[in-house]
């Protein structure tokens, strides 16, 4: 499926306001609601839209600590098992396989430093293959988001104006005297 400018606009609108109705989106892009519903279905089916979720304030839910944890794995044979174990830890928000000295980078939220220490000592370091962790605690966040701007956004094609019914001035070369 290739995206057109209207698809890009729909994705942008949804990323900015996930609660926007199809009717509101239709008004924004100049289509009918059923046409928007069909495009949304295709975007979901093709995997451009992965899901819908509310962004919440972790601190208001009792999760006062955000941290990034670099995890080093002894050998690639442990990667699958590590991945399965990480999926079982609800306070791990993200897990990325990375390059560099560490094998994975985790983003975690937890109640306090004591619960962070338990997560590292009792859970992460007991996963087979984990040889090292390096934790960086977030003291403040300047930007957090999930809005993805496409690599190449197509601009809507320019509408051609119909030529006016005016006679164009003809240029006639001057005659020269011989």
PyMOL commands that set and color helices and strands:
alter all, ss='L'
color gray80, all
select helices_A, chain A and resi 5-16+22-29+33-45+59-61+76-87+113-126
alter helices_A, ss='H'
color red, helices_A
select strands_A, chain A and resi 65-73+92-97+104-110+130-137
alter strands_A, ss='S'
color yellow, strands_A
deselect
rebuild
show_as cartoon
